[in-house]
Amino acid sequence: MKVTNNSSLSIYFLYLSPTSSSSWGPDQLGSTTIPIGGSFTVYDIPPDTYDLKVTSSSGTNAFLYGISVYAGYTAAVTVN
């Protein structure tokens, strides 16, 4: 799964969880950030329906809910 940053801020944290879960999984980025216009690939995510949360450099969160992840899927994220 590829996550593309379409916002005007860098992304510092990226969390995924199956839609059926009530809690977020671990931060997928670790010490990496996704720069403005950049992207990050999350590996070893089985096909399923997920919720995605990102946190920008300003501390603002953005969410995508109910995304169907499959091989080659790209999620475009915008943090305002």
Summary of the structure (lengths in Angstrom):
residues: 80
radius of gyration: 11.5
end to end distance: 22.4
largest distance: 31.1
contacts: 210
relative contact order: 0.36
helix: 0%
strand: 48%
